[in-house]
Amino acid sequence: MRVSVIIPVRNESVRIAQAIHRARAAGADQVIVCDGESTDATASIAEAMPCELVFSPPGRGKQQNQAARVADGDCLLFLHADTWLPEGGIAQIRRVLTRPSAMGGCFLQRIASPGWPYRLLERGNAARVRLWQVPYGDQGLFFRRDIFERLGGFPDIPIMEDVRLMRRFRRIARPLLLPGPLGVDARRWQQMGVLRQTVRNWLLLGAERIGVSPDRLATFYQYG
């Protein structure tokens, strides 16, 4: 079972080297970085690292689909640049995918900051997967390659591509929740505040549910 790790990036020069190193340390057979028109040194740093570098217009959906086209793995694992698996994390995927019924899933998280608000976030995110079967991209989404292709890849929209893909996925299988834990940088919550960031995410999801277009929602969320 070859596992290809795909990392979409835009202006991640501070984190990209470590992201690649950690993916390799976790056991990835292939690491693909897809740069979405970075204006910093992200691409040049990645070019010197043990990975394959590809390019795409910006947008996580576009970038992840572009990288998936050149991946040679039997399983595709999509990681954000500010998330990382522990050493041996890829082995968890290989073990669970020995079961023919296993199609894909995500990981439990460990947000890299002390404090009870972060522990509540971790538990809440795990509960969302168990109860509603909709993990987000920062939980490390992985799929059998044929299942990802059957689903048509990520929707070509500027935001919530992960949510819409997982809604399609749950129609054919229940996403697995592996122990990981997947490390998550706390920068988003630290910049905006835990409560404010969480409420903003809920509002975006609610707006999307009632039909607000992803293009309009993207004006409230900046990637990269």
Contacts in CASP RR format, 6 or more apart in sequence:
PFRMAT RR
TARGET T0000
AUTHOR 0000-0000-0000
METHOD contacts of the structure
MODEL  1
MRVSVIIPVRNESVRIAQAIHRARAAGADQVIVCDGESTDATASIAEAMP
CELVFSPPGRGKQQNQAARVADGDCLLFLHADTWLPEGGIAQIRRVLTRP
SAMGGCFLQRIASPGWPYRLLERGNAARVRLWQVPYGDQGLFFRRDIFER
LGGFPDIPIMEDVRLMRRFRRIARPLLLPGPLGVDARRWQQMGVLRQTVR
NWLLLGAERIGVSPDRLATFYQYG
1 74 0 8 1.000
1 75 0 8 1.000
1 93 0 8 1.000
1 94 0 8 1.000
1 97 0 8 1.000
1 98 0 8 1.000
2 29 0 8 1.000
2 30 0 8 1.000
2 72 0 8 1.000
2 73 0 8 1.000
2 74 0 8 1.000
2 75 0 8 1.000
3 27 0 8 1.000
3 28 0 8 1.000
3 29 0 8 1.000
3 30 0 8 1.000
3 73 0 8 1.000
3 74 0 8 1.000
3 75 0 8 1.000
3 76 0 8 1.000
3 77 0 8 1.000
3 90 0 8 1.000
3 93 0 8 1.000
3 94 0 8 1.000
3 142 0 8 1.000
4 28 0 8 1.000
4 29 0 8 1.000
4 30 0 8 1.000
4 31 0 8 1.000
4 32 0 8 1.000
4 71 0 8 1.000
4 72 0 8 1.000
4 73 0 8 1.000
4 75 0 8 1.000
4 76 0 8 1.000
4 77 0 8 1.000
5 23 0 8 1.000
5 26 0 8 1.000
5 28 0 8 1.000
5 30 0 8 1.000
5 31 0 8 1.000
5 32 0 8 1.000
5 77 0 8 1.000
5 79 0 8 1.000
5 90 0 8 1.000
6 32 0 8 1.000
6 34 0 8 1.000
6 64 0 8 1.000
6 67 0 8 1.000
6 68 0 8 1.000
6 71 0 8 1.000
6 76 0 8 1.000
6 77 0 8 1.000
6 78 0 8 1.000
6 79 0 8 1.000
7 16 0 8 1.000
7 19 0 8 1.000
7 20 0 8 1.000
7 23 0 8 1.000
7 31 0 8 1.000
7 32 0 8 1.000
7 33 0 8 1.000
7 34 0 8 1.000
7 51 0 8 1.000
7 67 0 8 1.000
7 78 0 8 1.000
7 79 0 8 1.000
7 80 0 8 1.000
7 81 0 8 1.000
8 34 0 8 1.000
8 36 0 8 1.000
8 56 0 8 1.000
8 59 0 8 1.000
8 60 0 8 1.000
8 61 0 8 1.000
8 63 0 8 1.000
8 64 0 8 1.000
8 67 0 8 1.000
8 78 0 8 1.000
8 80 0 8 1.000
8 81 0 8 1.000
9 16 0 8 1.000
9 19 0 8 1.000
9 33 0 8 1.000
9 34 0 8 1.000
9 35 0 8 1.000
9 36 0 8 1.000
9 38 0 8 1.000
9 42 0 8 1.000
9 46 0 8 1.000
9 63 0 8 1.000
9 81 0 8 1.000
10 35 0 8 1.000
10 36 0 8 1.000
10 37 0 8 1.000
10 38 0 8 1.000
10 42 0 8 1.000
10 58 0 8 1.000
10 59 0 8 1.000
10 63 0 8 1.000
10 223 0 8 1.000
10 224 0 8 1.000
11 38 0 8 1.000
11 39 0 8 1.000
11 40 0 8 1.000
11 42 0 8 1.000
11 224 0 8 1.000
12 19 0 8 1.000
12 38 0 8 1.000
12 42 0 8 1.000
12 81 0 8 1.000
12 82 0 8 1.000
12 224 0 8 1.000
13 38 0 8 1.000
13 40 0 8 1.000
13 41 0 8 1.000
13 42 0 8 1.000
13 45 0 8 1.000
15 81 0 8 1.000
15 82 0 8 1.000
15 185 0 8 1.000
16 33 0 8 1.000
16 42 0 8 1.000
16 45 0 8 1.000
16 46 0 8 1.000
16 49 0 8 1.000
16 81 0 8 1.000
17 45 0 8 1.000
17 46 0 8 1.000
17 49 0 8 1.000
18 84 0 8 1.000
19 79 0 8 1.000
19 81 0 8 1.000
19 82 0 8 1.000
19 84 0 8 1.000
20 31 0 8 1.000
20 33 0 8 1.000
20 46 0 8 1.000
20 49 0 8 1.000
20 50 0 8 1.000
20 51 0 8 1.000
21 49 0 8 1.000
22 84 0 8 1.000
22 85 0 8 1.000
23 31 0 8 1.000
23 51 0 8 1.000
23 79 0 8 1.000
23 84 0 8 1.000
23 85 0 8 1.000
24 31 0 8 1.000
24 50 0 8 1.000
25 87 0 8 1.000
26 84 0 8 1.000
26 85 0 8 1.000
26 86 0 8 1.000
26 87 0 8 1.000
26 88 0 8 1.000
26 89 0 8 1.000
26 90 0 8 1.000
27 87 0 8 1.000
27 88 0 8 1.000
27 89 0 8 1.000
27 90 0 8 1.000
27 91 0 8 1.000
28 77 0 8 1.000
28 90 0 8 1.000
29 73 0 8 1.000
29 90 0 8 1.000
30 52 0 8 1.000
30 71 0 8 1.000
30 72 0 8 1.000
30 73 0 8 1.000
31 50 0 8 1.000
31 51 0 8 1.000
31 52 0 8 1.000
32 51 0 8 1.000
32 52 0 8 1.000
32 53 0 8 1.000
32 54 0 8 1.000
32 67 0 8 1.000
32 70 0 8 1.000
32 71 0 8 1.000
33 46 0 8 1.000
33 49 0 8 1.000
33 51 0 8 1.000
33 52 0 8 1.000
33 53 0 8 1.000
33 54 0 8 1.000
33 67 0 8 1.000
34 53 0 8 1.000
34 54 0 8 1.000
34 55 0 8 1.000
34 56 0 8 1.000
34 63 0 8 1.000
34 64 0 8 1.000
34 66 0 8 1.000
34 67 0 8 1.000
35 42 0 8 1.000
35 43 0 8 1.000
35 46 0 8 1.000
35 53 0 8 1.000
35 54 0 8 1.000
35 55 0 8 1.000
35 56 0 8 1.000
35 63 0 8 1.000
36 55 0 8 1.000
36 56 0 8 1.000
36 57 0 8 1.000
36 58 0 8 1.000
36 59 0 8 1.000
36 62 0 8 1.000
36 63 0 8 1.000
37 55 0 8 1.000
37 57 0 8 1.000
37 58 0 8 1.000
43 53 0 8 1.000
43 55 0 8 1.000
46 53 0 8 1.000
47 53 0 8 1.000
52 70 0 8 1.000
54 66 0 8 1.000
54 67 0 8 1.000
54 70 0 8 1.000
55 66 0 8 1.000
56 62 0 8 1.000
56 63 0 8 1.000
56 65 0 8 1.000
56 66 0 8 1.000
56 67 0 8 1.000
58 223 0 8 1.000
58 224 0 8 1.000
59 158 0 8 1.000
59 223 0 8 1.000
60 154 0 8 1.000
60 161 0 8 1.000
60 162 0 8 1.000
60 223 0 8 1.000
61 154 0 8 1.000
61 155 0 8 1.000
61 156 0 8 1.000
61 157 0 8 1.000
61 161 0 8 1.000
62 154 0 8 1.000
62 156 0 8 1.000
64 78 0 8 1.000
64 153 0 8 1.000
64 154 0 8 1.000
64 161 0 8 1.000
65 153 0 8 1.000
65 154 0 8 1.000
65 156 0 8 1.000
68 76 0 8 1.000
68 148 0 8 1.000
68 153 0 8 1.000
71 145 0 8 1.000
73 145 0 8 1.000
74 97 0 8 1.000
74 144 0 8 1.000
74 145 0 8 1.000
75 93 0 8 1.000
75 94 0 8 1.000
75 97 0 8 1.000
75 104 0 8 1.000
75 142 0 8 1.000
75 143 0 8 1.000
75 144 0 8 1.000
75 145 0 8 1.000
76 142 0 8 1.000
76 143 0 8 1.000
76 145 0 8 1.000
76 148 0 8 1.000
77 90 0 8 1.000
77 93 0 8 1.000
77 140 0 8 1.000
77 141 0 8 1.000
77 142 0 8 1.000
78 137 0 8 1.000
78 140 0 8 1.000
78 141 0 8 1.000
78 142 0 8 1.000
79 85 0 8 1.000
79 140 0 8 1.000
80 137 0 8 1.000
80 138 0 8 1.000
80 140 0 8 1.000
82 138 0 8 1.000
82 184 0 8 1.000
82 185 0 8 1.000
82 187 0 8 1.000
83 138 0 8 1.000
83 140 0 8 1.000
83 182 0 8 1.000
83 183 0 8 1.000
83 184 0 8 1.000
83 185 0 8 1.000
84 182 0 8 1.000
84 183 0 8 1.000
85 107 0 8 1.000
85 180 0 8 1.000
85 182 0 8 1.000
85 183 0 8 1.000
86 180 0 8 1.000
86 181 0 8 1.000
86 183 0 8 1.000
89 180 0 8 1.000
92 107 0 8 1.000
92 178 0 8 1.000
92 179 0 8 1.000
92 180 0 8 1.000
93 142 0 8 1.000
93 178 0 8 1.000
96 102 0 8 1.000
96 176 0 8 1.000
96 178 0 8 1.000
97 104 0 8 1.000
97 144 0 8 1.000
101 173 0 8 1.000
102 144 0 8 1.000
102 176 0 8 1.000
103 143 0 8 1.000
103 144 0 8 1.000
103 147 0 8 1.000
103 169 0 8 1.000
103 172 0 8 1.000
103 173 0 8 1.000
104 141 0 8 1.000
104 142 0 8 1.000
104 143 0 8 1.000
104 144 0 8 1.000
104 147 0 8 1.000
104 169 0 8 1.000
104 173 0 8 1.000
104 175 0 8 1.000
104 176 0 8 1.000
105 135 0 8 1.000
105 141 0 8 1.000
105 142 0 8 1.000
105 143 0 8 1.000
105 175 0 8 1.000
105 176 0 8 1.000
105 177 0 8 1.000
105 178 0 8 1.000
106 129 0 8 1.000
106 135 0 8 1.000
106 137 0 8 1.000
106 139 0 8 1.000
106 140 0 8 1.000
106 141 0 8 1.000
106 142 0 8 1.000
106 175 0 8 1.000
106 176 0 8 1.000
106 177 0 8 1.000
106 178 0 8 1.000
106 182 0 8 1.000
107 139 0 8 1.000
107 140 0 8 1.000
107 177 0 8 1.000
107 178 0 8 1.000
107 179 0 8 1.000
107 180 0 8 1.000
107 181 0 8 1.000
107 182 0 8 1.000
108 122 0 8 1.000
108 126 0 8 1.000
108 177 0 8 1.000
108 178 0 8 1.000
108 179 0 8 1.000
108 180 0 8 1.000
108 181 0 8 1.000
108 182 0 8 1.000
109 121 0 8 1.000
109 122 0 8 1.000
109 125 0 8 1.000
109 126 0 8 1.000
109 138 0 8 1.000
109 139 0 8 1.000
109 181 0 8 1.000
109 182 0 8 1.000
109 183 0 8 1.000
109 184 0 8 1.000
110 122 0 8 1.000
110 181 0 8 1.000
110 182 0 8 1.000
110 183 0 8 1.000
110 184 0 8 1.000
111 118 0 8 1.000
111 121 0 8 1.000
111 122 0 8 1.000
111 183 0 8 1.000
111 184 0 8 1.000
111 186 0 8 1.000
111 189 0 8 1.000
112 183 0 8 1.000
112 184 0 8 1.000
112 185 0 8 1.000
112 186 0 8 1.000
113 186 0 8 1.000
113 189 0 8 1.000
113 190 0 8 1.000
117 189 0 8 1.000
117 194 0 8 1.000
117 195 0 8 1.000
118 186 0 8 1.000
118 189 0 8 1.000
118 194 0 8 1.000
121 189 0 8 1.000
121 194 0 8 1.000
121 198 0 8 1.000
125 135 0 8 1.000
125 136 0 8 1.000
125 139 0 8 1.000
126 177 0 8 1.000
128 134 0 8 1.000
128 135 0 8 1.000
129 135 0 8 1.000
129 139 0 8 1.000
129 175 0 8 1.000
129 177 0 8 1.000
130 177 0 8 1.000
133 166 0 8 1.000
133 170 0 8 1.000
133 174 0 8 1.000
133 175 0 8 1.000
134 163 0 8 1.000
134 166 0 8 1.000
134 167 0 8 1.000
134 170 0 8 1.000
134 175 0 8 1.000
135 141 0 8 1.000
135 162 0 8 1.000
135 166 0 8 1.000
135 175 0 8 1.000
135 177 0 8 1.000
136 162 0 8 1.000
136 163 0 8 1.000
137 162 0 8 1.000
138 184 0 8 1.000
139 182 0 8 1.000
140 182 0 8 1.000
141 162 0 8 1.000
141 165 0 8 1.000
141 166 0 8 1.000
143 151 0 8 1.000
143 169 0 8 1.000
147 169 0 8 1.000
147 172 0 8 1.000
147 173 0 8 1.000
150 172 0 8 1.000
151 165 0 8 1.000
151 168 0 8 1.000
151 169 0 8 1.000
151 172 0 8 1.000
153 165 0 8 1.000
154 161 0 8 1.000
154 162 0 8 1.000
154 165 0 8 1.000
155 161 0 8 1.000
155 164 0 8 1.000
155 165 0 8 1.000
157 164 0 8 1.000
157 214 0 8 1.000
157 215 0 8 1.000
158 214 0 8 1.000
158 215 0 8 1.000
158 217 0 8 1.000
158 218 0 8 1.000
158 223 0 8 1.000
159 204 0 8 1.000
159 214 0 8 1.000
159 217 0 8 1.000
159 218 0 8 1.000
159 221 0 8 1.000
159 223 0 8 1.000
160 204 0 8 1.000
160 205 0 8 1.000
160 208 0 8 1.000
160 214 0 8 1.000
160 217 0 8 1.000
163 205 0 8 1.000
163 208 0 8 1.000
166 175 0 8 1.000
169 175 0 8 1.000
188 197 0 8 1.000
189 197 0 8 1.000
189 198 0 8 1.000
191 197 0 8 1.000
192 200 0 8 1.000
200 220 0 8 1.000
204 217 0 8 1.000
204 220 0 8 1.000
204 221 0 8 1.000
207 217 0 8 1.000
208 214 0 8 1.000
208 217 0 8 1.000
END
